[in-house]
Amino acid sequence: MKVLHISGPSSGGIARHMEQLHQGLAPWGVSSLLFTPVSTNPGSVLRVYREIRRGQWDLVHCHGFQGGAVGRAAAALAGVPAIVTIHNTLQVAGPARLGAKLAENWMGRRTACWVTVSSFLRNYAWRELAIPEERTEVIANGVELPPAIPPWQQRPVIGTVARLIPAKGIDVFIRAVQLLRPEIPELKAVIIGDGPAAGALKALSQDLGLNGTVEFLGHREDVREQLKKMAVFVLPTRSEGLGISVLEAMSMGVPVVATAVGGVPELVRHNHTGLLVRQDEFGAIARSIGQLLGNRERAEALRTAAYEHAARNFSAETMLQRTYAIYRRVVNV
């Protein structure tokens, strides 16, 4: 079976998810290609159409709203089936939002199946995009877990992994660090990821006098190794389909503090697998981090429960099996 993956520009969870599918399904006989990221214009549709014809692809797997628009249009022209994975809510407003909804409605007849990475997104897609329930499935992101929970790194190093855009709330994380530093002078904060807000966030860190405390590491391929160095993982996001970075932290046994938005509560159950706070409340984030750094017994209980929750419900193997089943059904293999 040959599967062509289409997405818009992405260096975060979507990119990692596509790479998982590309590598993980190869042993099962799925040959795939991660096509160059596209933007929503006729030229992109034509390029994808030509690739479908050239490569004789059996299925187009679209990711995100840009990838969904371009990939399905090209697949319809080429006469091959397409499925769409929805990774987040629409991140546009006004006329652009209305246009995206109208396009989704038009493309609905050309979509074999929709996959959402959380129940939150499934309900959002039903409600906001009028996607048919009978053609929608929830397949959560999955991670490879170590065979046993790694030891907890207790030094006061906290961190986050995210694309540096306003929706991820990294400014809130930096302000929480400012509140914590007088209580924990040796505190270190690590920010992994890159994006258009990087310059503004570095300027904010400098303005708050956090040089030497906050470190920007940019994009890293060794995220798991970096997670091992953290005592607490923080995701202060304002919008999240599920939160694959949270899932990765849980799989590595790092206690989690996150905002209760989108699909995050499906991963982080407050006071059981982590701590949840309200969006934009940097004071609450600072207090939660302080509680975990100051109470080893509580942190150990939360991180152990989180690792077990990830192992039971969010393994990469389960995600791959369920995705492969959809491929076979759609392509009729």
Contacts in CASP RR format, 6 or more apart in sequence:
PFRMAT RR
TARGET T0000
AUTHOR 0000-0000-0000
METHOD contacts of the structure
MODEL  1
MKVLHISGPSSGGIARHMEQLHQGLAPWGVSSLLFTPVSTNPGSVLRVYR
EIRRGQWDLVHCHGFQGGAVGRAAAALAGVPAIVTIHNTLQVAGPARLGA
KLAENWMGRRTACWVTVSSFLRNYAWRELAIPEERTEVIANGVELPPAIP
PWQQRPVIGTVARLIPAKGIDVFIRAVQLLRPEIPELKAVIIGDGPAAGA
LKALSQDLGLNGTVEFLGHREDVREQLKKMAVFVLPTRSEGLGISVLEAM
SMGVPVVATAVGGVPELVRHNHTGLLVRQDEFGAIARSIGQLLGNRERAE
ALRTAAYEHAARNFSAETMLQRTYAIYRRVVNV
1 29 0 8 1.000
1 30 0 8 1.000
1 31 0 8 1.000
1 58 0 8 1.000
1 59 0 8 1.000
1 327 0 8 1.000
1 328 0 8 1.000
1 331 0 8 1.000
1 333 0 8 1.000
2 30 0 8 1.000
2 31 0 8 1.000
2 32 0 8 1.000
2 55 0 8 1.000
2 56 0 8 1.000
2 57 0 8 1.000
2 58 0 8 1.000
2 59 0 8 1.000
3 21 0 8 1.000
3 25 0 8 1.000
3 30 0 8 1.000
3 31 0 8 1.000
3 32 0 8 1.000
3 33 0 8 1.000
3 57 0 8 1.000
3 58 0 8 1.000
3 59 0 8 1.000
3 60 0 8 1.000
3 61 0 8 1.000
3 327 0 8 1.000
4 32 0 8 1.000
4 33 0 8 1.000
4 35 0 8 1.000
4 48 0 8 1.000
4 51 0 8 1.000
4 52 0 8 1.000
4 55 0 8 1.000
4 57 0 8 1.000
4 59 0 8 1.000
4 60 0 8 1.000
4 61 0 8 1.000
5 18 0 8 1.000
5 21 0 8 1.000
5 22 0 8 1.000
5 32 0 8 1.000
5 33 0 8 1.000
5 34 0 8 1.000
5 35 0 8 1.000
5 61 0 8 1.000
5 62 0 8 1.000
5 63 0 8 1.000
6 35 0 8 1.000
6 38 0 8 1.000
6 48 0 8 1.000
6 60 0 8 1.000
6 61 0 8 1.000
6 62 0 8 1.000
6 63 0 8 1.000
6 67 0 8 1.000
6 68 0 8 1.000
6 70 0 8 1.000
6 71 0 8 1.000
6 74 0 8 1.000
7 14 0 8 1.000
7 15 0 8 1.000
7 18 0 8 1.000
7 34 0 8 1.000
7 35 0 8 1.000
7 37 0 8 1.000
7 38 0 8 1.000
7 62 0 8 1.000
7 63 0 8 1.000
7 64 0 8 1.000
7 66 0 8 1.000
7 67 0 8 1.000
8 14 0 8 1.000
8 37 0 8 1.000
8 38 0 8 1.000
8 39 0 8 1.000
8 63 0 8 1.000
8 64 0 8 1.000
8 66 0 8 1.000
8 67 0 8 1.000
8 70 0 8 1.000
9 37 0 8 1.000
9 39 0 8 1.000
9 66 0 8 1.000
10 37 0 8 1.000
10 63 0 8 1.000
10 163 0 8 1.000
11 163 0 8 1.000
11 193 0 8 1.000
11 194 0 8 1.000
11 195 0 8 1.000
11 219 0 8 1.000
12 163 0 8 1.000
12 244 0 8 1.000
13 87 0 8 1.000
13 141 0 8 1.000
13 243 0 8 1.000
13 244 0 8 1.000
13 245 0 8 1.000
14 63 0 8 1.000
14 64 0 8 1.000
14 87 0 8 1.000
16 244 0 8 1.000
17 63 0 8 1.000
17 85 0 8 1.000
17 87 0 8 1.000
17 117 0 8 1.000
17 141 0 8 1.000
17 244 0 8 1.000
18 34 0 8 1.000
18 63 0 8 1.000
19 34 0 8 1.000
20 142 0 8 1.000
20 316 0 8 1.000
20 319 0 8 1.000
20 320 0 8 1.000
21 32 0 8 1.000
21 61 0 8 1.000
21 320 0 8 1.000
21 323 0 8 1.000
22 32 0 8 1.000
22 33 0 8 1.000
22 34 0 8 1.000
24 316 0 8 1.000
24 320 0 8 1.000
25 32 0 8 1.000
25 320 0 8 1.000
25 323 0 8 1.000
25 324 0 8 1.000
25 327 0 8 1.000
26 32 0 8 1.000
28 320 0 8 1.000
28 324 0 8 1.000
30 324 0 8 1.000
30 327 0 8 1.000
32 61 0 8 1.000
33 51 0 8 1.000
33 57 0 8 1.000
35 48 0 8 1.000
35 51 0 8 1.000
36 47 0 8 1.000
38 44 0 8 1.000
38 47 0 8 1.000
38 48 0 8 1.000
38 66 0 8 1.000
38 67 0 8 1.000
38 70 0 8 1.000
38 71 0 8 1.000
39 66 0 8 1.000
39 70 0 8 1.000
40 66 0 8 1.000
40 67 0 8 1.000
40 69 0 8 1.000
40 70 0 8 1.000
44 70 0 8 1.000
45 70 0 8 1.000
45 71 0 8 1.000
45 73 0 8 1.000
45 74 0 8 1.000
45 77 0 8 1.000
46 74 0 8 1.000
48 60 0 8 1.000
48 70 0 8 1.000
48 71 0 8 1.000
48 74 0 8 1.000
48 75 0 8 1.000
49 74 0 8 1.000
49 77 0 8 1.000
49 78 0 8 1.000
51 57 0 8 1.000
52 60 0 8 1.000
52 74 0 8 1.000
52 75 0 8 1.000
52 78 0 8 1.000
52 80 0 8 1.000
53 78 0 8 1.000
57 80 0 8 1.000
58 80 0 8 1.000
58 81 0 8 1.000
58 331 0 8 1.000
59 80 0 8 1.000
59 81 0 8 1.000
59 82 0 8 1.000
59 83 0 8 1.000
59 327 0 8 1.000
59 330 0 8 1.000
59 331 0 8 1.000
60 71 0 8 1.000
60 72 0 8 1.000
60 74 0 8 1.000
60 75 0 8 1.000
60 80 0 8 1.000
60 81 0 8 1.000
60 82 0 8 1.000
60 83 0 8 1.000
61 82 0 8 1.000
61 83 0 8 1.000
61 84 0 8 1.000
61 85 0 8 1.000
61 327 0 8 1.000
62 68 0 8 1.000
62 70 0 8 1.000
62 71 0 8 1.000
62 72 0 8 1.000
62 82 0 8 1.000
62 83 0 8 1.000
62 84 0 8 1.000
62 85 0 8 1.000
63 84 0 8 1.000
63 85 0 8 1.000
63 87 0 8 1.000
64 84 0 8 1.000
64 85 0 8 1.000
64 86 0 8 1.000
64 87 0 8 1.000
64 88 0 8 1.000
65 86 0 8 1.000
65 90 0 8 1.000
65 100 0 8 1.000
65 104 0 8 1.000
68 82 0 8 1.000
68 84 0 8 1.000
68 107 0 8 1.000
69 100 0 8 1.000
69 103 0 8 1.000
69 107 0 8 1.000
71 82 0 8 1.000
72 82 0 8 1.000
72 84 0 8 1.000
72 107 0 8 1.000
72 108 0 8 1.000
72 110 0 8 1.000
72 111 0 8 1.000
73 107 0 8 1.000
73 110 0 8 1.000
75 81 0 8 1.000
75 82 0 8 1.000
75 110 0 8 1.000
76 82 0 8 1.000
76 110 0 8 1.000
81 112 0 8 1.000
81 330 0 8 1.000
81 331 0 8 1.000
82 110 0 8 1.000
82 111 0 8 1.000
82 112 0 8 1.000
83 111 0 8 1.000
83 112 0 8 1.000
83 113 0 8 1.000
83 114 0 8 1.000
83 115 0 8 1.000
83 326 0 8 1.000
83 330 0 8 1.000
84 111 0 8 1.000
84 113 0 8 1.000
84 114 0 8 1.000
84 115 0 8 1.000
85 114 0 8 1.000
85 115 0 8 1.000
85 116 0 8 1.000
85 117 0 8 1.000
85 139 0 8 1.000
86 114 0 8 1.000
86 115 0 8 1.000
86 116 0 8 1.000
86 117 0 8 1.000
86 121 0 8 1.000
86 125 0 8 1.000
87 117 0 8 1.000
87 121 0 8 1.000
87 241 0 8 1.000
87 242 0 8 1.000
88 121 0 8 1.000
88 239 0 8 1.000
88 240 0 8 1.000
88 241 0 8 1.000
89 121 0 8 1.000
89 124 0 8 1.000
89 128 0 8 1.000
89 239 0 8 1.000
89 241 0 8 1.000
89 262 0 8 1.000
90 97 0 8 1.000
90 100 0 8 1.000
90 101 0 8 1.000
90 128 0 8 1.000
91 167 0 8 1.000
91 239 0 8 1.000
92 100 0 8 1.000
101 128 0 8 1.000
101 129 0 8 1.000
104 129 0 8 1.000
104 130 0 8 1.000
104 131 0 8 1.000
105 129 0 8 1.000
105 130 0 8 1.000
108 131 0 8 1.000
108 132 0 8 1.000
111 135 0 8 1.000
112 135 0 8 1.000
112 330 0 8 1.000
113 135 0 8 1.000
113 136 0 8 1.000
113 137 0 8 1.000
113 326 0 8 1.000
113 329 0 8 1.000
113 330 0 8 1.000
114 125 0 8 1.000
114 131 0 8 1.000
114 135 0 8 1.000
114 136 0 8 1.000
114 137 0 8 1.000
115 136 0 8 1.000
115 137 0 8 1.000
115 138 0 8 1.000
115 139 0 8 1.000
115 323 0 8 1.000
115 326 0 8 1.000
116 122 0 8 1.000
116 124 0 8 1.000
116 125 0 8 1.000
116 136 0 8 1.000
116 137 0 8 1.000
116 138 0 8 1.000
116 139 0 8 1.000
117 138 0 8 1.000
117 139 0 8 1.000
117 140 0 8 1.000
117 141 0 8 1.000
117 241 0 8 1.000
117 242 0 8 1.000
118 138 0 8 1.000
118 140 0 8 1.000
118 241 0 8 1.000
118 242 0 8 1.000
118 262 0 8 1.000
118 263 0 8 1.000
118 266 0 8 1.000
119 138 0 8 1.000
119 263 0 8 1.000
119 266 0 8 1.000
120 241 0 8 1.000
120 242 0 8 1.000
120 262 0 8 1.000
120 263 0 8 1.000
120 266 0 8 1.000
121 138 0 8 1.000
121 241 0 8 1.000
121 242 0 8 1.000
121 262 0 8 1.000
121 263 0 8 1.000
122 136 0 8 1.000
122 138 0 8 1.000
125 131 0 8 1.000
125 136 0 8 1.000
126 133 0 8 1.000
126 136 0 8 1.000
137 322 0 8 1.000
137 326 0 8 1.000
139 319 0 8 1.000
139 322 0 8 1.000
139 323 0 8 1.000
139 326 0 8 1.000
140 242 0 8 1.000
140 266 0 8 1.000
140 313 0 8 1.000
140 314 0 8 1.000
140 319 0 8 1.000
141 242 0 8 1.000
141 243 0 8 1.000
141 244 0 8 1.000
141 247 0 8 1.000
141 314 0 8 1.000
141 319 0 8 1.000
142 244 0 8 1.000
142 247 0 8 1.000
142 314 0 8 1.000
142 315 0 8 1.000
142 316 0 8 1.000
142 318 0 8 1.000
142 319 0 8 1.000
143 244 0 8 1.000
143 247 0 8 1.000
143 248 0 8 1.000
143 251 0 8 1.000
143 310 0 8 1.000
143 314 0 8 1.000
143 315 0 8 1.000
143 316 0 8 1.000
144 251 0 8 1.000
144 315 0 8 1.000
144 316 0 8 1.000
145 251 0 8 1.000
145 307 0 8 1.000
145 310 0 8 1.000
145 311 0 8 1.000
145 315 0 8 1.000
146 251 0 8 1.000
146 252 0 8 1.000
149 253 0 8 1.000
149 303 0 8 1.000
149 304 0 8 1.000
149 307 0 8 1.000
150 228 0 8 1.000
150 252 0 8 1.000
150 253 0 8 1.000
152 231 0 8 1.000
152 253 0 8 1.000
152 254 0 8 1.000
152 255 0 8 1.000
152 296 0 8 1.000
152 299 0 8 1.000
152 300 0 8 1.000
152 303 0 8 1.000
153 228 0 8 1.000
153 229 0 8 1.000
153 230 0 8 1.000
153 231 0 8 1.000
153 254 0 8 1.000
154 231 0 8 1.000
154 296 0 8 1.000
155 188 0 8 1.000
155 231 0 8 1.000
156 184 0 8 1.000
156 186 0 8 1.000
156 187 0 8 1.000
156 188 0 8 1.000
156 231 0 8 1.000
156 293 0 8 1.000
157 187 0 8 1.000
157 188 0 8 1.000
157 189 0 8 1.000
157 190 0 8 1.000
157 229 0 8 1.000
157 230 0 8 1.000
157 231 0 8 1.000
158 177 0 8 1.000
158 187 0 8 1.000
158 188 0 8 1.000
158 189 0 8 1.000
158 190 0 8 1.000
158 230 0 8 1.000
158 231 0 8 1.000
158 232 0 8 1.000
158 233 0 8 1.000
158 234 0 8 1.000
158 289 0 8 1.000
158 293 0 8 1.000
159 173 0 8 1.000
159 189 0 8 1.000
159 190 0 8 1.000
159 191 0 8 1.000
159 192 0 8 1.000
159 230 0 8 1.000
159 232 0 8 1.000
159 233 0 8 1.000
159 234 0 8 1.000
160 170 0 8 1.000
160 173 0 8 1.000
160 190 0 8 1.000
160 191 0 8 1.000
160 192 0 8 1.000
160 233 0 8 1.000
160 234 0 8 1.000
160 235 0 8 1.000
160 236 0 8 1.000
160 245 0 8 1.000
161 192 0 8 1.000
161 193 0 8 1.000
161 223 0 8 1.000
161 226 0 8 1.000
161 227 0 8 1.000
161 233 0 8 1.000
161 245 0 8 1.000
161 248 0 8 1.000
161 249 0 8 1.000
162 168 0 8 1.000
162 169 0 8 1.000
162 170 0 8 1.000
162 191 0 8 1.000
162 192 0 8 1.000
162 193 0 8 1.000
162 235 0 8 1.000
162 237 0 8 1.000
162 245 0 8 1.000
163 193 0 8 1.000
163 194 0 8 1.000
163 195 0 8 1.000
164 170 0 8 1.000
164 191 0 8 1.000
164 193 0 8 1.000
164 194 0 8 1.000
164 195 0 8 1.000
164 196 0 8 1.000
164 197 0 8 1.000
164 198 0 8 1.000
164 201 0 8 1.000
165 195 0 8 1.000
165 196 0 8 1.000
165 197 0 8 1.000
166 197 0 8 1.000
166 238 0 8 1.000
167 237 0 8 1.000
167 238 0 8 1.000
167 239 0 8 1.000
168 235 0 8 1.000
168 236 0 8 1.000
168 237 0 8 1.000
168 238 0 8 1.000
169 236 0 8 1.000
169 237 0 8 1.000
169 238 0 8 1.000
169 280 0 8 1.000
170 191 0 8 1.000
170 197 0 8 1.000
170 201 0 8 1.000
170 236 0 8 1.000
171 200 0 8 1.000
171 201 0 8 1.000
171 204 0 8 1.000
172 236 0 8 1.000
172 280 0 8 1.000
172 281 0 8 1.000
172 282 0 8 1.000
172 285 0 8 1.000
173 189 0 8 1.000
173 191 0 8 1.000
173 234 0 8 1.000
173 236 0 8 1.000
173 282 0 8 1.000
173 285 0 8 1.000
174 189 0 8 1.000
174 201 0 8 1.000
174 204 0 8 1.000
174 205 0 8 1.000
174 208 0 8 1.000
174 210 0 8 1.000
174 214 0 8 1.000
175 208 0 8 1.000
175 282 0 8 1.000
175 283 0 8 1.000
176 234 0 8 1.000
176 236 0 8 1.000
176 282 0 8 1.000
176 283 0 8 1.000
176 285 0 8 1.000
176 286 0 8 1.000
176 289 0 8 1.000
177 187 0 8 1.000
177 189 0 8 1.000
177 210 0 8 1.000
177 213 0 8 1.000
177 214 0 8 1.000
177 286 0 8 1.000
178 208 0 8 1.000
178 209 0 8 1.000
178 210 0 8 1.000
179 282 0 8 1.000
179 283 0 8 1.000
179 286 0 8 1.000
180 187 0 8 1.000
180 286 0 8 1.000
180 289 0 8 1.000
180 290 0 8 1.000
181 187 0 8 1.000
181 210 0 8 1.000
181 213 0 8 1.000
183 290 0 8 1.000
184 290 0 8 1.000
184 293 0 8 1.000
187 213 0 8 1.000
188 213 0 8 1.000
188 215 0 8 1.000
189 210 0 8 1.000
189 213 0 8 1.000
189 214 0 8 1.000
189 215 0 8 1.000
190 214 0 8 1.000
190 215 0 8 1.000
190 217 0 8 1.000
190 226 0 8 1.000
190 229 0 8 1.000
190 230 0 8 1.000
191 201 0 8 1.000
191 214 0 8 1.000
191 215 0 8 1.000
191 216 0 8 1.000
191 217 0 8 1.000
191 218 0 8 1.000
192 217 0 8 1.000
192 218 0 8 1.000
192 219 0 8 1.000
192 220 0 8 1.000
192 223 0 8 1.000
192 226 0 8 1.000
193 216 0 8 1.000
193 217 0 8 1.000
193 218 0 8 1.000
193 219 0 8 1.000
193 220 0 8 1.000
194 218 0 8 1.000
194 219 0 8 1.000
198 216 0 8 1.000
198 218 0 8 1.000
201 216 0 8 1.000
202 216 0 8 1.000
205 211 0 8 1.000
205 214 0 8 1.000
205 216 0 8 1.000
217 226 0 8 1.000
220 226 0 8 1.000
223 245 0 8 1.000
223 248 0 8 1.000
224 248 0 8 1.000
224 252 0 8 1.000
227 233 0 8 1.000
227 248 0 8 1.000
227 249 0 8 1.000
227 252 0 8 1.000
227 254 0 8 1.000
228 252 0 8 1.000
228 254 0 8 1.000
230 249 0 8 1.000
230 254 0 8 1.000
231 254 0 8 1.000
231 255 0 8 1.000
231 292 0 8 1.000
231 293 0 8 1.000
231 299 0 8 1.000
232 254 0 8 1.000
232 255 0 8 1.000
232 256 0 8 1.000
232 257 0 8 1.000
232 289 0 8 1.000
232 292 0 8 1.000
232 293 0 8 1.000
232 299 0 8 1.000
233 245 0 8 1.000
233 246 0 8 1.000
233 249 0 8 1.000
233 254 0 8 1.000
233 255 0 8 1.000
233 256 0 8 1.000
233 257 0 8 1.000
234 256 0 8 1.000
234 257 0 8 1.000
234 258 0 8 1.000
234 285 0 8 1.000
234 289 0 8 1.000
235 243 0 8 1.000
235 245 0 8 1.000
235 246 0 8 1.000
235 256 0 8 1.000
235 257 0 8 1.000
235 258 0 8 1.000
235 259 0 8 1.000
235 264 0 8 1.000
236 258 0 8 1.000
236 259 0 8 1.000
236 280 0 8 1.000
236 282 0 8 1.000
236 285 0 8 1.000
237 243 0 8 1.000
237 258 0 8 1.000
237 259 0 8 1.000
237 261 0 8 1.000
237 264 0 8 1.000
237 279 0 8 1.000
238 259 0 8 1.000
238 261 0 8 1.000
238 279 0 8 1.000
238 280 0 8 1.000
239 261 0 8 1.000
239 262 0 8 1.000
240 259 0 8 1.000
240 261 0 8 1.000
240 262 0 8 1.000
240 263 0 8 1.000
240 264 0 8 1.000
241 262 0 8 1.000
241 263 0 8 1.000
241 264 0 8 1.000
242 263 0 8 1.000
242 264 0 8 1.000
242 266 0 8 1.000
242 267 0 8 1.000
243 263 0 8 1.000
243 264 0 8 1.000
243 267 0 8 1.000
246 256 0 8 1.000
246 258 0 8 1.000
246 264 0 8 1.000
246 267 0 8 1.000
246 268 0 8 1.000
247 267 0 8 1.000
247 310 0 8 1.000
247 314 0 8 1.000
249 256 0 8 1.000
250 256 0 8 1.000
250 267 0 8 1.000
250 273 0 8 1.000
250 303 0 8 1.000
250 306 0 8 1.000
250 307 0 8 1.000
250 309 0 8 1.000
250 310 0 8 1.000
250 314 0 8 1.000
251 307 0 8 1.000
251 310 0 8 1.000
251 311 0 8 1.000
251 314 0 8 1.000
253 303 0 8 1.000
253 304 0 8 1.000
253 306 0 8 1.000
253 307 0 8 1.000
254 303 0 8 1.000
255 274 0 8 1.000
255 275 0 8 1.000
255 292 0 8 1.000
255 299 0 8 1.000
255 302 0 8 1.000
255 303 0 8 1.000
255 306 0 8 1.000
256 268 0 8 1.000
256 273 0 8 1.000
256 274 0 8 1.000
256 275 0 8 1.000
256 302 0 8 1.000
256 306 0 8 1.000
257 274 0 8 1.000
257 275 0 8 1.000
257 276 0 8 1.000
257 277 0 8 1.000
257 285 0 8 1.000
257 288 0 8 1.000
257 289 0 8 1.000
257 292 0 8 1.000
258 264 0 8 1.000
258 267 0 8 1.000
258 268 0 8 1.000
258 274 0 8 1.000
258 275 0 8 1.000
258 276 0 8 1.000
258 277 0 8 1.000
259 276 0 8 1.000
259 277 0 8 1.000
259 278 0 8 1.000
259 279 0 8 1.000
259 280 0 8 1.000
260 268 0 8 1.000
260 270 0 8 1.000
260 276 0 8 1.000
260 277 0 8 1.000
260 278 0 8 1.000
260 279 0 8 1.000
261 279 0 8 1.000
264 276 0 8 1.000
265 276 0 8 1.000
267 273 0 8 1.000
267 309 0 8 1.000
267 310 0 8 1.000
267 314 0 8 1.000
268 274 0 8 1.000
268 275 0 8 1.000
268 276 0 8 1.000
268 306 0 8 1.000
269 309 0 8 1.000
270 276 0 8 1.000
271 302 0 8 1.000
272 302 0 8 1.000
272 305 0 8 1.000
273 302 0 8 1.000
273 305 0 8 1.000
273 306 0 8 1.000
273 309 0 8 1.000
274 302 0 8 1.000
274 305 0 8 1.000
274 306 0 8 1.000
275 288 0 8 1.000
275 291 0 8 1.000
275 292 0 8 1.000
275 302 0 8 1.000
277 284 0 8 1.000
277 285 0 8 1.000
277 288 0 8 1.000
278 284 0 8 1.000
291 298 0 8 1.000
292 298 0 8 1.000
292 299 0 8 1.000
292 302 0 8 1.000
293 299 0 8 1.000
327 333 0 8 1.000
END
